Amino acid sequence: MIAVGAATIAYLIATGQALTLDGLFLTLTALILAAGFGLYLIYMIRRAMEPAKPAVPAAKPATNTAPAKAAPVQG
């Protein structure tokens, strides 16, 4: 997508359409899209280079699974 945006800008400049009002807005749109995808690509590369975090150990099951007995009622 970055290459497509750059190719669009190059085409608009080469044909002279970048100097029209429509060409200016199309150039601006192509630059914004290319910059957005470029920033996302940089983010993904840096994220992939981070060391992996260790897995969280599973919680231990309760040792006493029987229901608690109620105290006898004196009366």
DRENPA-3360 file (N, C-alpha, C; in nm, 2 decimals, always signed):
BEGIN
1 = MIAVGAAT = +0.08/-0.12/+0.00/+0.00/+0.00/+0.00/+0.09/+0.13/+0.00 ~ +0.20/+0.12/+0.06/+0.29/+0.23/+0.06/+0.34/+0.25/-0.08 ~ +0.38/+0.15/-0.15/+0.43/+0.16/-0.29/+0.32/+0.21/-0.38 ~ +0.19/+0.17/-0.35/+0.08/+0.22/-0.44/+0.07/+0.37/-0.42 ~ +0.07/+0.42/-0.29/+0.06/+0.56/-0.27/+0.18/+0.64/-0.33 ~ +0.30/+0.59/-0.32/+0.41/+0.65/-0.38/+0.40/+0.66/-0.53 ~ +0.35/+0.55/-0.59/+0.33/+0.54/-0.74/+0.23/+0.64/-0.78 ~ +0.12/+0.65/-0.70/+0.02/+0.75/-0.74/+0.07/+0.89/-0.74;
9 = IAYLIATG = +0.15/+0.92/-0.64/+0.20/+1.06/-0.63/+0.30/+1.08/-0.75 ~ +0.38/+0.98/-0.78/+0.48/+1.00/-0.89/+0.40/+1.01/-1.02 ~ +0.29/+0.94/-1.04/+0.21/+0.95/-1.16/+0.15/+1.09/-1.17 ~ +0.09/+1.14/-1.06/+0.03/+1.27/-1.06/+0.13/+1.38/-1.09 ~ +0.25/+1.37/-1.04/+0.36/+1.47/-1.07/+0.40/+1.46/-1.21 ~ +0.42/+1.34/-1.26/+0.47/+1.32/-1.40/+0.37/+1.37/-1.50 ~ +0.25/+1.35/-1.48/+0.15/+1.40/-1.57/+0.10/+1.54/-1.55 ~ +0.15/+1.60/-1.45/+0.11/+1.74/-1.42/-0.02/+1.76/-1.36;
17 = QALTLDGL = -0.09/+1.65/-1.32/-0.22/+1.66/-1.26/-0.21/+1.70/-1.11 ~ -0.09/+1.70/-1.05/-0.07/+1.73/-0.91/-0.09/+1.88/-0.89 ~ -0.09/+1.96/-0.99/-0.10/+2.10/-0.98/-0.24/+2.15/-0.98 ~ -0.34/+2.06/-1.01/-0.48/+2.10/-1.01/-0.53/+2.08/-0.87 ~ -0.64/+2.14/-0.84/-0.70/+2.13/-0.71/-0.73/+1.98/-0.67 ~ -0.79/+1.91/-0.77/-0.82/+1.77/-0.74/-0.69/+1.69/-0.72 ~ -0.59/+1.72/-0.80/-0.46/+1.65/-0.79/-0.40/+1.68/-0.65 ~ -0.41/+1.80/-0.60/-0.35/+1.83/-0.47/-0.42/+1.75/-0.36;
25 = FLTLTALI = -0.55/+1.74/-0.37/-0.62/+1.66/-0.26/-0.59/+1.52/-0.28 ~ -0.58/+1.47/-0.40/-0.55/+1.33/-0.42/-0.40/+1.30/-0.37 ~ -0.31/+1.39/-0.40/-0.17/+1.38/-0.35/-0.17/+1.37/-0.20 ~ -0.24/+1.46/-0.14/-0.25/+1.47/+0.01/-0.31/+1.34/+0.07 ~ -0.41/+1.29/+0.00/-0.47/+1.16/+0.05/-0.38/+1.05/+0.03 ~ -0.31/+1.04/-0.08/-0.21/+0.93/-0.10/-0.09/+0.94/+0.00 ~ -0.05/+1.06/+0.03/+0.06/+1.08/+0.13/+0.01/+1.04/+0.27 ~ -0.11/+1.07/+0.31/-0.16/+1.03/+0.44/-0.18/+0.88/+0.45;
33 = LAAGFGLY = -0.23/+0.82/+0.35/-0.25/+0.67/+0.35/-0.11/+0.60/+0.36 ~ -0.01/+0.65/+0.28/+0.12/+0.59/+0.28/+0.19/+0.61/+0.42 ~ +0.17/+0.73/+0.47/+0.23/+0.75/+0.61/+0.16/+0.67/+0.71 ~ +0.03/+0.65/+0.71/-0.04/+0.57/+0.80/+0.01/+0.42/+0.80 ~ +0.02/+0.37/+0.67/+0.06/+0.23/+0.66/+0.21/+0.22/+0.70 ~ +0.29/+0.32/+0.67/+0.43/+0.31/+0.71/+0.45/+0.31/+0.86 ~ +0.37/+0.40/+0.93/+0.38/+0.40/+1.07/+0.34/+0.26/+1.13 ~ +0.23/+0.21/+1.07/+0.18/+0.08/+1.12/+0.29/-0.03/+1.10;
41 = LIYMIRRA = +0.36/-0.03/+0.99/+0.46/-0.12/+0.96/+0.58/-0.11/+1.05 ~ +0.62/+0.01/+1.09/+0.72/+0.03/+1.18/+0.68/-0.02/+1.32 ~ +0.55/+0.00/+1.36/+0.50/-0.05/+1.49/+0.51/-0.20/+1.49 ~ +0.47/-0.26/+1.38/+0.46/-0.41/+1.38/+0.61/-0.47/+1.38 ~ +0.70/-0.40/+1.32/+0.84/-0.45/+1.32/+0.90/-0.44/+1.46 ~ +0.87/-0.33/+1.52/+0.92/-0.31/+1.66/+0.86/-0.40/+1.76 ~ +0.73/-0.43/+1.74/+0.66/-0.52/+1.82/+0.71/-0.66/+1.81 ~ +0.75/-0.70/+1.69/+0.80/-0.83/+1.66/+0.94/-0.85/+1.72;
49 = MEPAKPAV = +1.01/-0.74/+1.73/+1.15/-0.75/+1.78/+1.15/-0.75/+1.94 ~ +1.04/-0.73/+2.00/+1.04/-0.73/+2.15/+1.05/-0.87/+2.20 ~ +1.12/-0.89/+2.31/+1.13/-1.03/+2.37/+0.99/-1.07/+2.41 ~ +0.97/-1.20/+2.40/+0.84/-1.26/+2.44/+0.83/-1.26/+2.59 ~ +0.71/-1.23/+2.64/+0.69/-1.24/+2.78/+0.66/-1.38/+2.83 ~ +0.71/-1.42/+2.94/+0.68/-1.56/+2.99/+0.53/-1.58/+3.01 ~ +0.49/-1.70/+2.99/+0.35/-1.74/+3.01/+0.31/-1.73/+3.16 ~ +0.19/-1.69/+3.19/+0.15/-1.68/+3.33/+0.11/-1.82/+3.38;
57 = PAAKPATN = +0.17/-1.87/+3.49/+0.14/-2.00/+3.54/-0.01/-2.02/+3.57 ~ -0.06/-2.14/+3.55/-0.20/-2.16/+3.59/-0.22/-2.16/+3.74 ~ -0.34/-2.12/+3.78/-0.37/-2.12/+3.92/-0.38/-2.26/+3.97 ~ -0.34/-2.28/+4.10/-0.35/-2.41/+4.16/-0.49/-2.44/+4.20 ~ -0.54/-2.56/+4.18/-0.68/-2.59/+4.22/-0.68/-2.60/+4.37 ~ -0.80/-2.58/+4.43/-0.82/-2.58/+4.57/-0.80/-2.72/+4.62 ~ -0.73/-2.74/+4.74/-0.70/-2.87/+4.79/-0.82/-2.93/+4.86 ~ -0.90/-2.84/+4.92/-1.02/-2.89/+5.00/-1.15/-2.86/+4.91;
65 = TAPAKAAP = -1.19/-2.96/+4.84/-1.31/-2.94/+4.75/-1.44/-2.98/+4.82 ~ -1.44/-3.05/+4.94/-1.56/-3.09/+5.00/-1.62/-2.96/+5.07 ~ -1.76/-2.96/+5.07/-1.82/-2.84/+5.13/-1.80/-2.84/+5.28 ~ -1.79/-2.72/+5.34/-1.77/-2.71/+5.48/-1.89/-2.75/+5.56 ~ -1.87/-2.82/+5.67/-1.98/-2.87/+5.75/-2.02/-2.76/+5.84 ~ -2.15/-2.75/+5.86/-2.21/-2.64/+5.95/-2.19/-2.69/+6.10 ~ -2.17/-2.60/+6.19/-2.16/-2.63/+6.33/-2.29/-2.67/+6.38 ~ -2.30/-2.77/+6.47/-2.43/-2.81/+6.53/-2.49/-2.70/+6.61;
73 = VQG = -2.62/-2.69/+6.59/-2.70/-2.59/+6.66/-2.74/-2.64/+6.80 ~ -2.71/-2.56/+6.90/-2.74/-2.60/+7.04/-2.86/-2.52/+7.08 ~ -2.96/-2.59/+7.14/-3.07/-2.51/+7.17/-3.16/-2.57/+7.27;
% end
